[in-house]
Amino acid sequence: MSELEQAVRAAYEGHRQRLREKFLKGGLAGFLDYEIVELLLTLGTPRRDCREAARLALKEFRTFRAVMEADPLELQKIKGIGPKNIFGLKLVHEVARRYLKDCIIKRPVCKSSREVFDYLYYSLRDLRIEVFKVLFLNTKNQVLEEKTLFEGTVDSSAVYPREVIKQALKYEASSLIFVHNHPSGDPEPSSCDRDITRDLVFACAVMQIRVLDHIIIGNNCYYSFADEGLIEKYQSHFYSVNFCRQPAKKWLHKRRSSG
């Protein structure tokens, strides 16, 4: 190795060490996205300069999240990223997902729409397609499971109430919270969003499952059907025009009494 190569290597090792010390002192606060990717790539590349590979990855995938969720075959196309780097990225990504899920499961998170927004915002904000998630809760409003049920355009032809009910019964949920994103950044519900929410409230009411909210996530903002009084409105409408268990019991009692 020439003196120049030794000098370059020493300079980069010093840079890498400073990145690690910065992380140990303050976490990721103050880190640029490419520096985070670079730090992760060093786990699989102990001696080579990873700065250029990190920059190329962000240029290709545009966001840090997109890099972490990229297909391994696509990641391999980036110069400087090999199988060990990809393994490291995917391992960290899955560990983070497991950690967040473990943090939320069995915790009461539906005290307010804001808490649900804070929990799911970062997992939905950068998506280019609409994703429809359901939080399944028990009688204590603790999350039993969080699941993505539909992806693509969230409309009446894509969101099936029967699938929602099927999953709710599977997890023995007593209540549900629906969450989906608007890639446009504007959380204002469309007429289709309102129709879907009404249909889901009706379907769940038949099965005596409560719908607590439907939250639409936009760019650092959200719309809550519960906060706007629409969930209660749909539930009242259902009970006023349908024979469900609650009214049916009263009717049956009156009929027996009159007999």
N, C-alpha and C positions, 0 to 999 in steps of 0.2 A: 504494500500500500504506500503510495507516494505521500510526501509531506502535505500536499494540498488536500488529498483525500482524507488524511488523518485530521487535518484542521476542520474540514467541512463536517466530518463525522462528530468531532468533539463539540463543534458549535451546535449541531442538532441535538446531541445528547443533553447539552446544557439547556436547550429550549424545551426538550421533553421533560426534563427534571423540574423546570420552572412551572410547566403546566400542571404537573402532579402536585407540587407544593401549593400552588394556587387552589387546586381542587380540595386538598386536605384542609386548608385554612378556611375556605368559605363555600365549599360545595361548588355548584355550577353557576352561582351568581357572578355576573360579569363576563361569562364565557360567551363567545360568539358561536353560532351553530357549527361552523366548520371546525372550531377548536374542540367541540364536544365529539364530533365524528372522528377527528384526528386522535383524540385521547382514546377512543374506543378501538380504533385501528391499531394503535400501538400494542394492544393486548395480544394481537396475533402477529405483529411484526416488531420484534424486540429491537432491531438495530437499523432499520431503514427509515428514511424520512417519509412521514405519512401526510405531510401538509398538502402536497399537490393532489394526492388521491382523495383526500377529504374535500378539497375545493371542487374537484371534478365530479364527485358524487353529488354534492349539493347543486352544482350547476345542472346536472342531468335530472335529478329528482325534485329540485326546487325547494323542498322543505326538509327540516330535520326528521319530522315524522315520516315523510315519504321515503327517506333513506332507510329508516328502521323497518319499515313495512315492505320494502322492495323485494321482489322475487329474487332468490339467490342467483338464478341464471342471468338476470338483468344486472345484478351487482358485479358479477364476474366480468362483465364487459368493460368495467371501469378500470383503467390502467392503474396498477398498484394495489388492487384489491383481489386477494386470493381466497382459497377455501378456509384458511385459518381465520382471516379477518371476518369472513361471512359468518362463520360459526360463532365468533365472539359477538357480532352485532345481533344475531338471532337469539343467542342465549340471554344477553342483557335485555332484549326486548320482551322475551317471554317471562323472564324473572320479574320485570317491572309490571307486566300485566297480571301475573299471579299475585304479586304483592298488593296491588290496588284492589284486586278482587277480594283478597282475604281481609283487607281493611274495611271493605264495605259490607261483606256478607255478615248477617246477624246483627247489624247495627241499625238503629232507627234513623233513617235518612230522609224521611218524608215529612219532617216537621214543617217544611216550607218548600216552595218551588225553587227558591234560591239555593238551597242545599243540594237539590237534585241537579240544578244547573252547574254548580261548582264542581260536582262529582264527575259529570259527563262532558263538560265543555271541551276540555283539551283532547278528548278522544274523538270528538266529532267536528271540531271547528275547521279543519283543513281538508275535509273530504270533498271530493269533486262530484260525488253522487249522493243521493238521499239515502239515509240509513234509518230504519225504524227499529228502535229498541224497546224492550219491555222489562220493567223491574217487577218481579214477582215477590209479594210481601205476605207475611203471616199476620195473625191477629194483633201482634204487638208493633206492627209497621216496621218489622225488621226484614231486610232483604234476604230472601231465600236464594234467588238466582237473578242474574242479569243476562239477557239474551238478545242477540240481533235476529229478528225474525224475517225482515224483508229488506232488500236493497234495490236501488234503482229509483224510478219515479214512484213516489208514494201517492197512489191514487186508489180508487175503489176497485180497480181490476188487479191491483198488486197486493193489497192488504186484505187478508181473509180472516174475518172474525172467527170462523171455525178453527183455524190454526191457533189463534190466540187462546181460545177456550181450551183446546186440546193441551196446550203447554201449561196453562193455568191449573188444569186438573192434574197434570203430571207432577207439578211441584206442590200440589195441595195449597195453592195460594188463596188467601181470602180477599186480597185486593191487588190492584195493578196500577202501575204508572207507565204511561206511554211517553216515549221521547223520540223525536226525529229532528234532523237538521235541515236547514235550507242553505245550500251551497251559495246562493246569491248573497247571503249575509242579512237579508231582511226576514225577520221571524214572523211577520204578519201572516196569519193563516189564510189560505185560499178557501174558496167555497168547497173545494174537494176535501181539504183538511177538516173543515167543519162537518161535512157529511160523514167522513170516515169516523170521526170522533163520536158523533151521534150514534152511528151504527154499532160501534164497539161498546158504547155505554148500554145500548139496548140489549145487545147479545149477552153482555156480562150480567145485566140485571136479571135476565131469565134464569141464569145459573146461580143467582145470589152471590155474585162476585162484585165487589165494589171497584169502581174506577175512581182513583183519587185525583188524577190529573193527566193531562196530555201537554207536554212542554215542547215547544218548537225552539230550537237553538239557532241563533244567527251569529253575526259578528259581534262578539262581546255583549250580547243582549239575548233576551228570550221572551217568548210569549207563553203565558200559562192559562189554559182553559179554565182551571179551577179559580185562579185569582180573578178572572174576568166574569165569574159566575156562570159559565156555560155548562160545566159538568153538572152542577145542581139543576140547571134549567133542563138539560136533556133527561136527567133522572126523573124530575117531576113530570115531564112530558110523557115519559114512558109509563109511569104509574097511572097517569090520568087517562090513557087511551088503550091500555092493554090489560088483559087478564093475567096477572102474575100471581105469585104465591101469596103475597101479603093481602091484596084485595080479595083474592079467591077465598082465603080463610074466613074473612069477615062475611062474605056472601054466603058461604057454606054454613056458618054459624047461625045466621039469620034464617036460612032456609030450614035448618033443623029445629030452631026455636018455634017457627011458625007452624011446623008440622005437629 
